């Protein structure tokens, strides 16, 4: 296919050059037929002088008969008609001639220059010539407006198929070849890159292989950007599958142990085993539900409808629900913000996002401490901050908090019962609304999660 494209571009360029060259030569050829080269004064003077001296010599040597033989021979050979006039403008041949020739002869005697007709074709000319004998004559020449068939064929062959034209066409072909190669070479590299990428090499990039600032170089940069995003997406999916398999292995192992205990005859061991199986099954069900929600957010499938709702009232309700869970650890969740903030968005996703953020803060805050939820608004955006009083997160790990299944060691480990998906779901939901979510360590300790949503 690429060879075909290269061949097409090459032939198109070459055809255009040939057509333009042919048109230029044809126009030049027909122009010369309409305005012969004899119209140039110097060339015309030389030509008339040569023909005139030959005619004068024939006339002075053999008289009118010699002149007639010369004019007939010249007309047969080259199609040129020659007339000779004396110094008074009288014709020396006894054959009919157009009156315009006598008028040209009179003009030539008066001006002593090569004269042409003022109107019409300029293939007639006349000039006064002085012979060696000292006598003055007027030589008038009629050049054929159209060349004879043999002469025309000779001019065409010489003009169109000469060595000069062949050399020009050869140089043009080389230029067209390299120009076509220049145009198709980037496409060939791009095709090779797409084939390599399709074969599974996700690290394929064009980089600086296609240089310049044109559409093809921009296409190469777009390909690199697309390949990078696809590589990141596939990598995240592979990490997600790896994390899922790892996360499911632990509850499945515990469920297997519980089943072994349930097979024992002791009622107490059986009851504990069944309780453990129920707990692990509930955790797996929760994890699968969160994974499905995360997948729907990442793919954009089944997005809940957007509507206007009171964002401040939604947060107040979430704080009240969280306080029931906080009471077990003698903690408290406090709302500190403005009221009556109307927001347009997917209420279900916003609820899920902030519920995960608040539950995460409540899970890792210290016992008998306060989790604060604040809301502030401007004309352009609303800002929600959720702060706890836990141990915080190492600075170098803050950016990874919103990755699926990521947990910080020690305080934020698997023993807390979390799946590591809640903050990832919150991050996807916030981005779906065009907002940003970030995490920061507070100077006095604890983690601050800040969400900015555009109005």
KERO-930748 format. One record per residue (C-alpha): residue number from 1; residue in three letters; x, y, z. Coordinates in nm, 2 decimals. Layout:
BEGIN
ATOM, resi, resn, u, v, w
ATOM, NUM, ALA, X, Y, Z
...
//
This chain:
BEGIN
ATOM, resi, resn, u, v, w
ATOM, 1, UNK, 0.00, 0.00, 0.00
ATOM, 2, UNK, 0.28, 0.24, 0.09
ATOM, 3, UNK, 0.46, 0.16, -0.23
ATOM, 4, UNK, 0.14, 0.23, -0.42
ATOM, 5, UNK, 0.10, 0.57, -0.24
ATOM, 6, UNK, 0.47, 0.65, -0.32
ATOM, 7, UNK, 0.42, 0.56, -0.68
ATOM, 8, UNK, 0.11, 0.76, -0.71
ATOM, 9, UNK, 0.27, 1.07, -0.56
ATOM, 10, UNK, 0.58, 1.03, -0.78
ATOM, 11, UNK, 0.38, 0.98, -1.10
ATOM, 12, UNK, 0.15, 1.27, -1.02
ATOM, 13, UNK, 0.45, 1.51, -0.97
ATOM, 14, UNK, 0.62, 1.38, -1.28
ATOM, 15, UNK, 0.30, 1.41, -1.49
ATOM, 16, UNK, 0.24, 1.77, -1.37
ATOM, 17, UNK, 0.60, 1.86, -1.46
ATOM, 18, UNK, 0.57, 1.70, -1.81
ATOM, 19, UNK, 0.24, 1.87, -1.88
ATOM, 20, UNK, 0.37, 2.21, -1.77
ATOM, 21, UNK, 0.68, 2.16, -1.97
ATOM, 22, UNK, 0.48, 2.05, -2.28
ATOM, 23, UNK, 0.24, 2.34, -2.24
ATOM, 24, UNK, 0.52, 2.59, -2.21
ATOM, 25, UNK, 0.71, 2.45, -2.52
ATOM, 26, UNK, 0.38, 2.44, -2.72
ATOM, 27, UNK, 0.29, 2.79, -2.63
ATOM, 28, UNK, 0.65, 2.91, -2.72
ATOM, 29, UNK, 0.64, 2.72, -3.04
ATOM, 30, UNK, 0.31, 2.87, -3.16
ATOM, 31, UNK, 0.41, 3.21, -3.04
ATOM, 32, UNK, 0.72, 3.19, -3.26
ATOM, 33, UNK, 0.50, 3.09, -3.55
ATOM, 34, UNK, 0.29, 3.39, -3.50
ATOM, 35, UNK, 0.58, 3.62, -3.42
ATOM, 36, UNK, 0.88, 3.48, -3.61
ATOM, 37, UNK, 1.23, 3.53, -3.50
ATOM, 38, UNK, 1.28, 3.75, -3.80
ATOM, 39, UNK, 1.09, 4.02, -3.61
ATOM, 40, UNK, 1.40, 4.08, -3.41
ATOM, 41, UNK, 1.58, 4.37, -3.58
ATOM, 42, UNK, 1.94, 4.24, -3.57
ATOM, 43, UNK, 1.85, 3.89, -3.69
ATOM, 44, UNK, 1.62, 4.03, -3.96
ATOM, 45, UNK, 1.88, 4.27, -4.08
ATOM, 46, UNK, 2.13, 3.99, -4.12
ATOM, 47, UNK, 1.89, 3.76, -4.29
ATOM, 48, UNK, 1.77, 4.02, -4.54
ATOM, 49, UNK, 2.12, 4.12, -4.61
ATOM, 50, UNK, 2.23, 3.77, -4.69
ATOM, 51, UNK, 1.92, 3.69, -4.91
ATOM, 52, UNK, 1.95, 4.04, -5.07
ATOM, 53, UNK, 2.31, 4.02, -5.17
ATOM, 54, UNK, 2.25, 3.67, -5.32
ATOM, 55, UNK, 1.96, 3.80, -5.52
ATOM, 56, UNK, 2.14, 4.12, -5.63
ATOM, 57, UNK, 2.44, 3.91, -5.74
ATOM, 58, UNK, 2.21, 3.69, -5.95
ATOM, 59, UNK, 2.03, 3.99, -6.10
ATOM, 60, UNK, 2.35, 4.18, -6.19
ATOM, 61, UNK, 2.51, 3.87, -6.33
ATOM, 62, UNK, 2.22, 3.70, -6.52
ATOM, 63, UNK, 1.95, 3.96, -6.52
ATOM, 64, UNK, 1.59, 3.89, -6.45
ATOM, 65, UNK, 1.61, 3.53, -6.55
ATOM, 66, UNK, 1.89, 3.47, -6.30
ATOM, 67, UNK, 1.68, 3.64, -6.03
ATOM, 68, UNK, 1.38, 3.44, -6.11
ATOM, 69, UNK, 1.57, 3.11, -6.09
ATOM, 70, UNK, 1.70, 3.21, -5.75
ATOM, 71, UNK, 1.36, 3.31, -5.61
ATOM, 72, UNK, 1.20, 2.99, -5.74
ATOM, 73, UNK, 1.47, 2.78, -5.58
ATOM, 74, UNK, 1.45, 2.97, -5.25
ATOM, 75, UNK, 1.07, 2.93, -5.24
ATOM, 76, UNK, 1.09, 2.56, -5.30
ATOM, 77, UNK, 1.36, 2.50, -5.05
ATOM, 78, UNK, 1.24, 2.70, -4.75
ATOM, 79, UNK, 0.90, 2.85, -4.85
ATOM, 80, UNK, 1.04, 3.21, -4.85
ATOM, 81, UNK, 0.92, 3.45, -5.12
ATOM, 82, UNK, 1.17, 3.71, -5.22
ATOM, 83, UNK, 1.11, 4.03, -5.42
ATOM, 84, UNK, 1.37, 4.27, -5.54
ATOM, 85, UNK, 1.31, 4.64, -5.61
ATOM, 86, UNK, 1.53, 4.91, -5.76
ATOM, 87, UNK, 1.63, 5.24, -5.59
ATOM, 88, UNK, 1.29, 5.39, -5.69
ATOM, 89, UNK, 1.09, 5.11, -5.54
ATOM, 90, UNK, 1.00, 4.95, -5.88
ATOM, 91, UNK, 0.99, 4.57, -5.89
ATOM, 92, UNK, 1.25, 4.39, -6.10
ATOM, 93, UNK, 1.05, 4.07, -6.14
ATOM, 94, UNK, 0.77, 4.03, -6.39
ATOM, 95, UNK, 0.54, 3.83, -6.15
ATOM, 96, UNK, 0.24, 3.96, -5.97
ATOM, 97, UNK, 0.30, 4.08, -5.61
ATOM, 98, UNK, 0.09, 4.23, -5.34
ATOM, 99, UNK, 0.07, 4.60, -5.32
ATOM, 100, UNK, 0.19, 4.60, -4.96
ATOM, 101, UNK, 0.53, 4.49, -5.07
ATOM, 102, UNK, 0.57, 4.81, -5.28
ATOM, 103, UNK, 0.46, 5.01, -4.98
ATOM, 104, UNK, 0.72, 4.83, -4.76
ATOM, 105, UNK, 0.98, 4.90, -5.02
ATOM, 106, UNK, 0.90, 5.27, -5.02
ATOM, 107, UNK, 0.92, 5.27, -4.64
ATOM, 108, UNK, 1.26, 5.09, -4.64
ATOM, 109, UNK, 1.40, 5.34, -4.89
ATOM, 110, UNK, 1.29, 5.63, -4.67
ATOM, 111, UNK, 1.40, 5.49, -4.33
ATOM, 112, UNK, 1.70, 5.28, -4.43
ATOM, 113, UNK, 1.59, 5.03, -4.17
ATOM, 114, UNK, 1.41, 4.69, -4.16
ATOM, 115, UNK, 1.04, 4.76, -4.18
ATOM, 116, UNK, 0.74, 4.54, -4.10
ATOM, 117, UNK, 0.37, 4.58, -4.16
ATOM, 118, UNK, 0.20, 4.79, -3.90
ATOM, 119, UNK, -0.10, 4.56, -3.87
ATOM, 120, UNK, -0.16, 4.19, -3.92
ATOM, 121, UNK, 0.11, 3.92, -3.93
ATOM, 122, UNK, 0.46, 4.03, -3.91
ATOM, 123, UNK, 0.60, 3.78, -4.15
ATOM, 124, UNK, 0.67, 4.04, -4.42
ATOM, 125, UNK, 0.98, 4.26, -4.41
ATOM, 126, UNK, 1.19, 4.48, -4.63
ATOM, 127, UNK, 1.52, 4.66, -4.62
ATOM, 128, UNK, 1.74, 4.87, -4.85
ATOM, 129, UNK, 2.06, 4.69, -4.94
ATOM, 130, UNK, 2.36, 4.85, -5.12
ATOM, 131, UNK, 2.54, 4.62, -5.36
ATOM, 132, UNK, 2.91, 4.60, -5.42
ATOM, 133, UNK, 2.85, 4.80, -5.74
ATOM, 134, UNK, 2.73, 5.09, -5.54
ATOM, 135, UNK, 2.37, 5.06, -5.66
ATOM, 136, UNK, 2.09, 5.05, -5.40
ATOM, 137, UNK, 1.81, 4.79, -5.40
ATOM, 138, UNK, 1.52, 4.70, -5.17
ATOM, 139, UNK, 1.49, 4.34, -5.07
ATOM, 140, UNK, 1.14, 4.23, -4.95
ATOM, 141, UNK, 1.09, 3.89, -4.79
ATOM, 142, UNK, 0.77, 3.70, -4.71
ATOM, 143, UNK, 0.83, 3.43, -4.44
ATOM, 144, UNK, 0.57, 3.15, -4.44
ATOM, 145, UNK, 0.33, 3.19, -4.15
ATOM, 146, UNK, 0.31, 2.82, -4.11
ATOM, 147, UNK, 0.60, 2.58, -4.16
ATOM, 148, UNK, 0.57, 2.30, -4.41
ATOM, 149, UNK, 0.49, 1.95, -4.28
ATOM, 150, UNK, 0.85, 1.83, -4.29
ATOM, 151, UNK, 0.97, 2.14, -4.12
ATOM, 152, UNK, 0.71, 2.13, -3.85
ATOM, 153, UNK, 0.78, 1.76, -3.77
ATOM, 154, UNK, 1.15, 1.84, -3.75
ATOM, 155, UNK, 1.09, 2.13, -3.51
ATOM, 156, UNK, 0.86, 1.91, -3.29
ATOM, 157, UNK, 1.12, 1.63, -3.28
ATOM, 158, UNK, 1.40, 1.86, -3.21
ATOM, 159, UNK, 1.21, 2.07, -2.95
ATOM, 160, UNK, 1.03, 1.80, -2.76
ATOM, 161, UNK, 1.27, 1.51, -2.78
ATOM, 162, UNK, 1.60, 1.68, -2.78
ATOM, 163, UNK, 1.88, 1.60, -2.53
ATOM, 164, UNK, 1.80, 1.92, -2.34
ATOM, 165, UNK, 1.45, 1.80, -2.27
ATOM, 166, UNK, 1.56, 1.45, -2.18
ATOM, 167, UNK, 1.81, 1.59, -1.93
ATOM, 168, UNK, 1.54, 1.82, -1.79
ATOM, 169, UNK, 1.30, 1.53, -1.75
ATOM, 170, UNK, 1.56, 1.32, -1.58
ATOM, 171, UNK, 1.64, 1.59, -1.33
ATOM, 172, UNK, 1.27, 1.65, -1.27
ATOM, 173, UNK, 1.22, 1.28, -1.22
ATOM, 174, UNK, 1.49, 1.27, -0.96
ATOM, 175, UNK, 1.35, 1.57, -0.78
ATOM, 176, UNK, 1.00, 1.41, -0.78
ATOM, 177, UNK, 1.14, 1.09, -0.65
ATOM, 178, UNK, 1.31, 1.25, -0.35
ATOM, 179, UNK, 1.01, 1.47, -0.29
ATOM, 180, UNK, 0.78, 1.17, -0.29
ATOM, 181, UNK, 1.02, 0.98, -0.06
ATOM, 182, UNK, 1.01, 1.28, 0.17
ATOM, 183, UNK, 0.63, 1.28, 0.19
ATOM, 184, UNK, 0.58, 0.90, 0.23
ATOM, 185, UNK, 0.88, 0.82, 0.45
ATOM, 186, UNK, 0.71, 0.96, 0.77
ATOM, 187, UNK, 0.39, 0.76, 0.68
ATOM, 188, UNK, 0.60, 0.45, 0.65
ATOM, 189, UNK, 0.75, 0.50, 0.99
ATOM, 190, UNK, 0.41, 0.57, 1.14
ATOM, 191, UNK, 0.27, 0.25, 0.99
ATOM, 192, UNK, 0.56, 0.05, 1.13
ATOM, 193, UNK, 0.51, 0.21, 1.47
ATOM, 194, UNK, 0.13, 0.12, 1.46
ATOM, 195, UNK, 0.21, -0.24, 1.36
ATOM, 196, UNK, 0.46, -0.27, 1.64
ATOM, 197, UNK, 0.22, -0.12, 1.89
ATOM, 198, UNK, -0.06, -0.35, 1.77
ATOM, 199, UNK, 0.17, -0.65, 1.81
ATOM, 200, UNK, 0.19, -0.58, 2.18
ATOM, 201, UNK, 0.49, -0.35, 2.22
ATOM, 202, UNK, 0.32, -0.07, 2.41
ATOM, 203, UNK, 0.65, 0.11, 2.46
ATOM, 204, UNK, 0.67, 0.20, 2.08
ATOM, 205, UNK, 0.72, 0.57, 2.02
ATOM, 206, UNK, 0.81, 0.77, 1.72
ATOM, 207, UNK, 1.00, 1.04, 1.92
ATOM, 208, UNK, 1.22, 1.25, 1.68
ATOM, 209, UNK, 1.19, 1.01, 1.39
ATOM, 210, UNK, 0.95, 1.25, 1.22
ATOM, 211, UNK, 1.10, 1.60, 1.24
ATOM, 212, UNK, 0.96, 1.93, 1.13
ATOM, 213, UNK, 0.65, 2.14, 1.21
ATOM, 214, UNK, 0.38, 2.00, 0.98
ATOM, 215, UNK, 0.08, 1.78, 0.99
ATOM, 216, UNK, 0.28, 1.46, 0.98
ATOM, 217, UNK, 0.50, 1.56, 1.28
ATOM, 218, UNK, 0.19, 1.66, 1.47
ATOM, 219, UNK, 0.04, 1.32, 1.39
ATOM, 220, UNK, 0.35, 1.15, 1.52
ATOM, 221, UNK, 0.32, 1.35, 1.85
ATOM, 222, UNK, -0.04, 1.26, 1.87
ATOM, 223, UNK, 0.05, 0.89, 1.82
ATOM, 224, UNK, 0.31, 0.91, 2.10
ATOM, 225, UNK, 0.05, 1.08, 2.33
ATOM, 226, UNK, -0.21, 0.82, 2.25
ATOM, 227, UNK, 0.04, 0.53, 2.29
ATOM, 228, UNK, 0.14, 0.67, 2.63
ATOM, 229, UNK, -0.22, 0.70, 2.75
ATOM, 230, UNK, -0.30, 0.35, 2.63
ATOM, 231, UNK, 0.02, 0.21, 2.79
ATOM, 232, UNK, -0.08, 0.38, 3.12
ATOM, 233, UNK, -0.44, 0.25, 3.09
ATOM, 234, UNK, -0.33, -0.11, 3.02
ATOM, 235, UNK, -0.07, -0.09, 3.29
ATOM, 236, UNK, -0.33, 0.03, 3.54
ATOM, 237, UNK, -0.56, -0.25, 3.43
ATOM, 238, UNK, -0.29, -0.51, 3.48
ATOM, 239, UNK, -0.21, -0.37, 3.82
ATOM, 240, UNK, -0.57, -0.37, 3.91
ATOM, 241, UNK, -0.61, -0.73, 3.81
ATOM, 242, UNK, -0.29, -0.82, 4.01
ATOM, 243, UNK, -0.42, -0.63, 4.31
ATOM, 244, UNK, -0.76, -0.79, 4.29
ATOM, 245, UNK, -0.62, -1.14, 4.28
ATOM, 246, UNK, -0.40, -1.05, 4.57
ATOM, 247, UNK, -0.68, -0.90, 4.77
ATOM, 248, UNK, -0.92, -1.19, 4.70
ATOM, 249, UNK, -0.65, -1.45, 4.80
ATOM, 250, UNK, -0.65, -1.34, 5.17
ATOM, 251, UNK, -1.02, -1.37, 5.24
ATOM, 252, UNK, -1.04, -1.69, 5.04
ATOM, 253, UNK, -0.76, -1.83, 5.25
ATOM, 254, UNK, -0.93, -1.73, 5.57
ATOM, 255, UNK, -1.26, -1.87, 5.45
ATOM, 256, UNK, -1.08, -2.20, 5.38
ATOM, 257, UNK, -0.94, -2.21, 5.73
ATOM, 258, UNK, -1.28, -2.13, 5.87
ATOM, 259, UNK, -1.44, -2.41, 5.67
ATOM, 260, UNK, -1.19, -2.65, 5.82
ATOM, 261, UNK, -1.28, -2.53, 6.17
ATOM, 262, UNK, -1.65, -2.56, 6.08
ATOM, 263, UNK, -1.60, -2.93, 6.00
ATOM, 264, UNK, -1.49, -2.99, 6.36
ATOM, 265, UNK, -1.75, -3.12, 6.61
ATOM, 266, UNK, -1.70, -2.85, 6.87
ATOM, 267, UNK, -2.00, -2.61, 6.86
ATOM, 268, UNK, -1.79, -2.31, 6.97
ATOM, 269, UNK, -1.53, -2.36, 6.69
ATOM, 270, UNK, -1.81, -2.41, 6.44
ATOM, 271, UNK, -1.99, -2.09, 6.54
ATOM, 272, UNK, -1.67, -1.89, 6.52
ATOM, 273, UNK, -1.58, -2.04, 6.18
ATOM, 274, UNK, -1.93, -1.96, 6.04
ATOM, 275, UNK, -1.90, -1.60, 6.17
ATOM, 276, UNK, -1.56, -1.56, 6.00
ATOM, 277, UNK, -1.70, -1.70, 5.67
ATOM, 278, UNK, -1.99, -1.45, 5.69
ATOM, 279, UNK, -1.75, -1.17, 5.76
ATOM, 280, UNK, -1.51, -1.26, 5.47
ATOM, 281, UNK, -1.80, -1.31, 5.23
ATOM, 282, UNK, -1.93, -0.97, 5.33
ATOM, 283, UNK, -1.59, -0.81, 5.27
ATOM, 284, UNK, -1.56, -0.98, 4.93
ATOM, 285, UNK, -1.91, -0.87, 4.84
ATOM, 286, UNK, -1.82, -0.51, 4.94
ATOM, 287, UNK, -1.50, -0.52, 4.74
ATOM, 288, UNK, -1.67, -0.66, 4.43
ATOM, 289, UNK, -1.94, -0.39, 4.46
ATOM, 290, UNK, -1.68, -0.12, 4.49
ATOM, 291, UNK, -1.48, -0.26, 4.20
ATOM, 292, UNK, -1.79, -0.25, 3.98
ATOM, 293, UNK, -1.85, 0.11, 4.08
ATOM, 294, UNK, -1.49, 0.20, 4.01
ATOM, 295, UNK, -1.51, 0.03, 3.67
ATOM, 296, UNK, -1.83, 0.22, 3.58
ATOM, 297, UNK, -1.67, 0.55, 3.67
ATOM, 298, UNK, -1.35, 0.48, 3.47
ATOM, 299, UNK, -1.54, 0.37, 3.16
ATOM, 300, UNK, -1.82, 0.63, 3.19
ATOM, 301, UNK, -2.09, 0.37, 3.17
ATOM, 302, UNK, -2.42, 0.42, 3.35
ATOM, 303, UNK, -2.34, 0.77, 3.48
ATOM, 304, UNK, -2.62, 0.88, 3.71
ATOM, 305, UNK, -2.83, 1.18, 3.59
ATOM, 306, UNK, -2.71, 1.53, 3.69
ATOM, 307, UNK, -2.95, 1.74, 3.89
ATOM, 308, UNK, -2.95, 2.03, 4.13
ATOM, 309, UNK, -2.93, 1.95, 4.50
ATOM, 310, UNK, -2.82, 2.11, 4.83
ATOM, 311, UNK, -2.46, 2.01, 4.87
ATOM, 312, UNK, -2.44, 2.15, 5.23
ATOM, 313, UNK, -2.75, 1.94, 5.34
ATOM, 314, UNK, -2.59, 1.63, 5.18
ATOM, 315, UNK, -2.27, 1.68, 5.38
ATOM, 316, UNK, -2.47, 1.73, 5.70
ATOM, 317, UNK, -2.66, 1.41, 5.65
ATOM, 318, UNK, -2.33, 1.22, 5.58
ATOM, 319, UNK, -2.18, 1.37, 5.91
ATOM, 320, UNK, -2.49, 1.25, 6.10
ATOM, 321, UNK, -2.46, 0.90, 5.96
ATOM, 322, UNK, -2.08, 0.89, 6.03
ATOM, 323, UNK, -2.14, 0.99, 6.40
ATOM, 324, UNK, -2.32, 0.66, 6.47
ATOM, 325, UNK, -2.00, 0.47, 6.37
ATOM, 326, UNK, -1.78, 0.72, 6.55
ATOM, 327, UNK, -1.95, 0.66, 6.88
ATOM, 328, UNK, -1.79, 0.32, 6.91
ATOM, 329, UNK, -1.45, 0.48, 6.93
ATOM, 330, UNK, -1.57, 0.79, 7.12
ATOM, 331, UNK, -1.49, 1.00, 6.82
ATOM, 332, UNK, -1.70, 1.28, 6.67
ATOM, 333, UNK, -1.76, 1.41, 6.32
ATOM, 334, UNK, -1.83, 1.78, 6.31
ATOM, 335, UNK, -1.97, 1.98, 6.01
ATOM, 336, UNK, -1.83, 2.34, 5.99
ATOM, 337, UNK, -1.94, 2.52, 5.68
ATOM, 338, UNK, -2.19, 2.74, 5.50
ATOM, 339, UNK, -2.54, 2.63, 5.43
ATOM, 340, UNK, -2.78, 2.63, 5.13
ATOM, 341, UNK, -2.52, 2.56, 4.86
ATOM, 342, UNK, -2.70, 2.46, 4.54
ATOM, 343, UNK, -2.49, 2.23, 4.33
ATOM, 344, UNK, -2.56, 2.07, 3.99
ATOM, 345, UNK, -2.42, 1.72, 3.96
ATOM, 346, UNK, -2.48, 1.35, 4.01
ATOM, 347, UNK, -2.60, 1.34, 4.37
ATOM, 348, UNK, -2.54, 0.96, 4.40
ATOM, 349, UNK, -2.18, 0.99, 4.30
ATOM, 350, UNK, -2.11, 1.30, 4.51
ATOM, 351, UNK, -2.27, 1.12, 4.81
ATOM, 352, UNK, -2.05, 0.81, 4.75
ATOM, 353, UNK, -1.74, 1.02, 4.71
ATOM, 354, UNK, -1.77, 1.22, 5.03
ATOM, 355, UNK, -1.90, 0.92, 5.23
ATOM, 356, UNK, -1.57, 0.73, 5.13
ATOM, 357, UNK, -1.36, 1.03, 5.23
ATOM, 358, UNK, -1.53, 1.08, 5.56
ATOM, 359, UNK, -1.53, 0.71, 5.65
ATOM, 360, UNK, -1.16, 0.70, 5.56
ATOM, 361, UNK, -1.08, 0.99, 5.79
ATOM, 362, UNK, -1.29, 0.84, 6.07
ATOM, 363, UNK, -1.12, 0.50, 6.03
ATOM, 364, UNK, -0.77, 0.64, 6.07
ATOM, 365, UNK, -0.82, 0.92, 6.32
ATOM, 366, UNK, -0.71, 0.86, 6.67
ATOM, 367, UNK, -0.96, 0.75, 6.94
ATOM, 368, UNK, -1.15, 1.03, 7.12
ATOM, 369, UNK, -1.07, 1.28, 6.85
ATOM, 370, UNK, -1.27, 1.50, 6.61
ATOM, 371, UNK, -1.30, 1.47, 6.23
ATOM, 372, UNK, -1.39, 1.80, 6.08
ATOM, 373, UNK, -1.59, 1.85, 5.76
ATOM, 374, UNK, -1.59, 2.21, 5.63
ATOM, 375, UNK, -1.75, 2.37, 5.33
ATOM, 376, UNK, -1.67, 2.71, 5.17
ATOM, 377, UNK, -1.79, 2.86, 4.85
ATOM, 378, UNK, -1.70, 3.13, 4.60
ATOM, 379, UNK, -1.87, 3.25, 4.28
ATOM, 380, UNK, -1.67, 2.99, 4.08
ATOM, 381, UNK, -1.63, 2.69, 4.30
ATOM, 382, UNK, -1.70, 2.51, 4.63
ATOM, 383, UNK, -1.42, 2.37, 4.85
ATOM, 384, UNK, -1.48, 2.08, 5.09
ATOM, 385, UNK, -1.21, 1.98, 5.34
ATOM, 386, UNK, -1.21, 1.67, 5.55
ATOM, 387, UNK, -0.94, 1.65, 5.82
ATOM, 388, UNK, -0.86, 1.38, 6.08
ATOM, 389, UNK, -0.62, 1.36, 6.38
ATOM, 390, UNK, -0.44, 1.05, 6.28
ATOM, 391, UNK, -0.08, 0.98, 6.21
ATOM, 392, UNK, -0.09, 1.13, 5.86
ATOM, 393, UNK, 0.09, 0.99, 5.55
ATOM, 394, UNK, 0.45, 1.01, 5.44
ATOM, 395, UNK, 0.49, 1.30, 5.20
ATOM, 396, UNK, 0.63, 1.08, 4.92
ATOM, 397, UNK, 0.32, 0.86, 4.94
ATOM, 398, UNK, 0.05, 1.12, 4.93
ATOM, 399, UNK, 0.00, 1.10, 4.55
ATOM, 400, UNK, -0.07, 0.73, 4.57
ATOM, 401, UNK, -0.36, 0.75, 4.81
ATOM, 402, UNK, -0.61, 0.76, 4.53
ATOM, 403, UNK, -0.48, 0.45, 4.35
ATOM, 404, UNK, -0.69, 0.14, 4.38
ATOM, 405, UNK, -0.59, -0.10, 4.65
ATOM, 406, UNK, -0.31, 0.12, 4.77
ATOM, 407, UNK, -0.26, 0.14, 5.15
ATOM, 408, UNK, 0.00, 0.30, 5.36
ATOM, 409, UNK, 0.18, 0.06, 5.60
ATOM, 410, UNK, 0.13, 0.05, 5.97
ATOM, 411, UNK, -0.18, 0.25, 6.06
ATOM, 412, UNK, -0.34, 0.22, 5.72
ATOM, 413, UNK, -0.30, -0.15, 5.67
ATOM, 414, UNK, -0.52, -0.44, 5.59
ATOM, 415, UNK, -0.61, -0.49, 5.96
ATOM, 416, UNK, -0.83, -0.19, 5.94
ATOM, 417, UNK, -1.07, -0.38, 5.72
ATOM, 418, UNK, -1.05, -0.14, 5.43
ATOM, 419, UNK, -1.02, -0.25, 5.07
ATOM, 420, UNK, -0.82, 0.05, 4.94
ATOM, 421, UNK, -1.08, 0.14, 4.68
ATOM, 422, UNK, -1.28, 0.41, 4.86
ATOM, 423, UNK, -1.05, 0.70, 4.78
ATOM, 424, UNK, -1.00, 0.58, 4.42
ATOM, 425, UNK, -1.38, 0.59, 4.38
ATOM, 426, UNK, -1.39, 0.94, 4.53
ATOM, 427, UNK, -1.12, 1.06, 4.30
ATOM, 428, UNK, -1.30, 0.93, 3.99
ATOM, 429, UNK, -1.63, 1.08, 4.10
ATOM, 430, UNK, -1.47, 1.42, 4.16
ATOM, 431, UNK, -1.29, 1.42, 3.82
ATOM, 432, UNK, -1.62, 1.33, 3.66
ATOM, 433, UNK, -1.76, 1.66, 3.79
ATOM, 434, UNK, -1.45, 1.85, 3.67
ATOM, 435, UNK, -1.31, 1.89, 4.01
ATOM, 436, UNK, -0.98, 1.81, 4.19
ATOM, 437, UNK, -0.91, 1.61, 4.50
ATOM, 438, UNK, -0.58, 1.63, 4.69
ATOM, 439, UNK, -0.44, 1.51, 5.02
ATOM, 440, UNK, -0.20, 1.70, 5.26
ATOM, 441, UNK, -0.05, 1.65, 5.60
ATOM, 442, UNK, -0.16, 1.90, 5.85
ATOM, 443, UNK, 0.11, 2.09, 6.06
ATOM, 444, UNK, -0.05, 1.97, 6.38
ATOM, 445, UNK, -0.08, 1.61, 6.26
ATOM, 446, UNK, -0.34, 1.42, 6.07
ATOM, 447, UNK, -0.45, 1.41, 5.71
ATOM, 448, UNK, -0.64, 1.68, 5.52
ATOM, 449, UNK, -0.83, 1.58, 5.21
ATOM, 450, UNK, -0.93, 1.88, 5.00
ATOM, 451, UNK, -1.20, 1.86, 4.72
ATOM, 452, UNK, -1.26, 2.16, 4.48
ATOM, 453, UNK, -1.57, 2.14, 4.26
ATOM, 454, UNK, -1.65, 2.40, 4.00
ATOM, 455, UNK, -1.99, 2.57, 4.01
//
